[in-house]
């Protein structure tokens, strides 16, 4: 199963893993089982963190994700776009290691803790960042990041004070944005459709993307301490 060591707090284990490799890829497949060839390719490239979009309307989503977890134990697979407790329960049933949400929801945070999952809630405003901090979340997703700019997170440090949560920037960012955003002060970056074939099933890389992704992974800072 795609779980952290039993002695680890799941959220801090996710943060530690993202410090080693501050990059995630989110995938929205028509059928999660179609992801196997893509996950094989991503694993061979050295990518660690992959989010699979939660699809409440797909009856076989849990079982399909469970099979992927078993087939790719070296990958840290999580559920993306989780907006309610049902998504948390589905992710836990599938054996996924974490859930990522576009919203800040206390119920999702509490459901994740009860299920033993790391939860990455979505924030955008200073009020949401402070609320996430008060609710005990050491990690947040800055979303949608593209409209805020890479300096946005750093500008929050003085008015809100340290320590800010571990920040994962997501939404509209491409491979060329990763290093500048990391250098500007966010802790990790999520990539999505910019890497995937727009004419495919959502389960294959865009032509010519593999080598740039390999190069990007080689450029990423490792064990960054903040």
Secondary structure, 3 states (H helix, E strand, C coil): CCCCCCCCCHHHHHHHHHHHCCEEEEECCCCHHHHHHHHHHHHHHCCCEEEEECCCCCCCHHHHHHHHHHHCCCCEEEEECCCCHHHHHHHHHHCCCEEECCCCCHHHHHHHHHHCCEEEEEECCHHHHHHHHHCCCCEEEECCHHHCCCCHHHHHHHHHCCCCCEEEECCCCCHHHHHHHHHCCCCEEEECHHHECCCCCCCCECCCHHHHHHHHHHHCCCCCCC
